[in-house]
Amino acid sequence: MEQEHHHGYIENKANYLNRLKRIEGQARGLQKMVDEEKYCIDILTQISAMTSALESVALGLLDEHLNHCVLHAAQQGGDEADLKIQEASRAIARLVRS
């Protein structure tokens, strides 16, 4: 029987979901600000806050991935380890470019 494998963030799942729900609320707030023709700088300030919140979630997930999935694969060695390291490197590159 194969052992069930969980993602690294599973222990903090509720925290991530709460943070993403707040970000969802920020997105709705931004839509309302545009609909109500609020001042450009105020909208940009809220976009910056939302971007920071998303980056915080992304960095948390990346940290969990490195400390769980990548570490586990590296301990196992072989092709899976190489794949997980390449995958993490590509994810980091995407975060840096954004």
SERO-4910 file (N, C-alpha, C, O; in steps of 0.05 Angstrom, whole numbers):
BEGIN
 pado doro    nc1    nc2    nc3   cac1   cac2   cac3    cc1    cc2    cc3    oc1    oc2    oc3
  Met    A     17    -24      0      0      0      0     18     25      0     37     27     16
  Glu    A     11     44    -18     27     68    -20     20     88      2     -3     92      9
  Gln    A     41    100     13     37    120     34     25    145     23     33    155      2
  Glu    A      5    156     37     -8    181     28     11    204     32     24    206     53
  His    A     13    221     12     32    244     13     16    270     14     -2    275     -3
  His    A     23    287     33      9    313     36     28    335     28     53    332     29
  His    A     17    356     18     33    380     11     43    393     37     31    391     58
  Gly    A     65    407     35     78    419     58     61    440     72     64    444     96
  Tyr    A     43    453     58     26    474     70      2    464     85    -12    479     98
  Ile    A     -2    438     85    -27    426     96    -32    434    125    -55    438    133
  Glu    A    -10    436    141    -14    443    169    -22    472    173    -34    480    193
  Asn    A    -17    489    153    -25    518    154    -47    524    134    -51    547    127
  Lys    A    -61    504    125    -81    507    104   -102    528    112   -109    546     96
  Ala    A   -112    527    137   -133    546    146   -122    574    145   -137    593    137
  Asn    A    -97    578    153    -85    604    153    -83    615    124    -89    638    119
  Tyr    A    -74    598    105    -72    607     77   -100    613     66   -103    633     52
  Leu    A   -120    597     72   -146    602     62   -157    628     73   -170    644     58
  Asn    A   -153    634     99   -162    660    110   -148    683     97   -161    703     91
  Arg    A   -122    681     92   -107    702     79   -117    707     51   -120    729     42
  Leu    A   -123    685     36   -133    687      9   -161    699      8   -168    713    -11
  Lys    A   -177    693     28   -204    705     30   -202    735     34   -218    750     23
  Arg    A   -183    743     51   -179    772     55   -170    785     29   -179    807     22
  Ile    A   -153    772     14   -143    783    -12   -167    784    -31   -169    803    -47
  Glu    A   -184    764    -31   -208    764    -48   -225    789    -41   -236    802    -59
  Gly    A   -228    795    -15   -243    818     -7   -230    844    -16   -243    863    -24
  Gln    A   -203    844    -16   -188    868    -26   -194    872    -56   -198    894    -65
  Ala    A   -195    850    -71   -201    851   -100   -229    863   -104   -233    879   -122
  Arg    A   -248    854    -89   -275    865    -91   -275    895    -84   -289    911    -97
  Gly    A   -260    902    -64   -258    930    -56   -246    947    -78   -255    969    -83
  Leu    A   -226    936    -92   -214    950   -115   -234    954   -137   -236    976   -149
  Gln    A   -250    934   -143   -271    936   -163   -290    959   -156   -298    975   -173
  Lys    A   -298    959   -131   -317    980   -121   -304   1008   -123   -318   1027   -131
  Met    A   -278   1009   -116   -265   1036   -118   -265   1046   -147   -270   1069   -152
  Val    A   -260   1028   -166   -260   1036   -194   -288   1043   -202   -292   1064   -216
  Asp    A   -307   1027   -195   -335   1032   -202   -344   1059   -191   -360   1073   -204
  Glu    A   -335   1066   -167   -343   1091   -154   -324   1114   -162   -326   1136   -151
  Glu    A   -306   1108   -181   -287   1129   -191   -271   1142   -169   -269   1167   -169
  Lys    A   -260   1126   -151   -243   1137   -130   -217   1148   -141   -210   1143   -165
  Tyr    A   -203   1163   -125   -178   1175   -133   -157   1154   -141   -154   1134   -127
  Cys    A   -143   1159   -163   -124   1140   -174   -103   1130   -154    -98   1106   -152
  Ile    A    -92   1149   -139    -71   1142   -120    -82   1124    -98    -68   1106    -89
  Asp    A   -106   1128    -90   -119   1111    -69   -122   1082    -80   -117   1063    -66
  Ile    A   -130   1080   -105   -132   1054   -118   -105   1040   -120   -102   1017   -114
  Leu    A    -85   1055   -129    -58   1044   -131    -47   1035   -104    -33   1015   -102
  Thr    A    -53   1050    -83    -45   1043    -56    -57   1016    -48    -44    999    -37
  Gln    A    -82   1012    -55    -96    987    -48    -85    964    -65    -83    941    -56
  Ile    A    -78    969    -91    -66    949   -108    -39    941    -96    -32    917    -96
  Ser    A    -24    960    -86      2    954    -74     -1    936    -49     14    917    -45
  Ala    A    -21    942    -33    -27    926     -9    -35    898    -17    -26    878     -4
  Met    A    -51    895    -37    -60    869    -46    -36    853    -58    -34    829    -54
  Thr    A    -19    866    -73      4    854    -84     23    843    -62     33    821    -64
  Ser    A     27    859    -41     43    851    -19     31    827     -5     45    809      4
  Ala    A      5    827     -2     -9    804     11     -5    779     -5      0    757      6
  Leu    A     -8    781    -32     -4    757    -49     25    748    -48     30    724    -47
  Glu    A     43    766    -48     72    759    -46     78    745    -20     93    726    -19
  Ser    A     65    753      2     69    741     27     59    712     27     72    694     38
  Val    A     35    707     15     25    680     12     44    663     -5     50    641      2
  Ala    A     53    675    -27     71    660    -45     97    653    -31    106    630    -34
  Leu    A    108    671    -16    133    665     -2    129    644     20    146    627     24
  Gly    A    106    645     33    100    625     53     98    597     40    108    578     51
  Leu    A     83    596     18     80    570      4    107    560     -7    112    536     -5
  Leu    A    123    578    -17    149    570    -27    167    559     -4    180    539     -7
  Asp    A    166    572     19    181    563     42    172    535     50    188    517     56
  Glu    A    145    531     51    134    505     59    143    484     38    150    462     45
  His    A    142    491     12    150    473     -9    179    464     -6    186    441     -8
  Leu    A    196    484     -1    225    477      1    230    460     26    246    441     24
  Asn    A    217    466     48    222    452     73    207    425     75    212    410     93
  His    A    189    420     57    174    395     58    179    378     33    192    357     33
  Cys    A    168    388     10    168    372    -15    197    369    -26    205    347    -32
  Val    A    211    391    -27    239    390    -38    257    375    -20    273    358    -28
  Leu    A    255    380      6    272    366     26    266    336     25    285    320     25
  His    A    241    328     24    234    300     23    245    287     -3    257    265     -1
  Ala    A    242    301    -25    253    290    -51    283    288    -50    294    269    -60
  Ala    A    296    308    -39    326    308    -37    335    285    -20    356    272    -26
  Gln    A    321    279      1    328    256     19    325    230      4    339    211      9
  Gln    A    305    229    -14    300    204    -30    321    202    -52    328    179    -60
  Gly    A    330    225    -62    350    225    -84    338    218   -111    313    215   -114
  Gly    A    355    216   -131    347    208   -158    333    230   -174    336    253   -168
  Asp    A    318    221   -194    305    239   -213    285    257   -199    282    280   -207
  Glu    A    270    246   -180    250    262   -165    263    286   -152    251    308   -151
  Ala    A    286    282   -140    300    304   -127    307    326   -147    303    349   -142
  Asp    A    318    318   -169    326    337   -190    301    352   -200    303    376   -204
  Leu    A    280    338   -204    255    350   -214    244    371   -194    237    393   -202
  Lys    A    244    364   -168    233    382   -148    251    407   -145    240    429   -141
  Ile    A    277    404   -148    295    427   -146    291    445   -170    290    470   -167
  Gln    A    289    434   -194    284    450   -218    257    464   -216    255    487   -224
  Glu    A    237    450   -207    210    461   -203    211    485   -184    199    506   -190
  Ala    A    225    482   -162    228    504   -142    243    528   -154    236    551   -150
  Ser    A    264    522   -170    279    543   -182    262    559   -202    264    584   -203
  Arg    A    246    545   -217    228    559   -236    207    576   -221    201    598   -230
  Ala    A    197    566   -199    178    581   -183    190    606   -172    177    627   -172
  Ile    A    214    604   -162    229    627   -152    233    648   -174    229    671   -170
  Ala    A    241    638   -197    245    657   -220    220    671   -227    220    695   -233
  Arg    A    197    657   -227    172    670   -233    165    692   -212    156    713   -219
  Leu    A    170    685   -186    165    705   -165    182    730   -168    173    752   -163
  Val    A    207    725   -175    226    748   -177    219    766   -200    221    790   -199
  Arg    A    209    753   -222    201    769   -246    175    785   -242    171    805   -255
  Ser    A    158    776   -223    132    789   -220    134    814   -204    113    827   -200
***
